[in-house]
Amino acid sequence: MTPSRLQANFAILELLLEAVSAEPDQRFGQLLWNVGVLTPDDAGSVKDPFYEESTATLQRVEKRQQEAQQRLGREG
């Protein structure tokens, strides 16, 4: 089942809290980039997520998290 916008927002916040705890020295912008909330556009700048649905953002963040865990599994 697809989460509601509110549920997706809370899920993203939980993932950001985990990232803050894991990397307390990172600046907020770095956290947004590293978690996957912010992404590059075609020109290499930061893509504006203003009109993106929270559910789409959550899917991207979760995918990035899974990919990172897979990389860690291969490296470790």
Secondary structure, DSSP 8 states (H G I E B T S, - for coil): ----HHHHHHHHHHHHHHHHHH-TTS-HHHHHHHHTSS-B-TTSSB---TTS-HHHHHHHHHHHHHHHHHHHHHH-
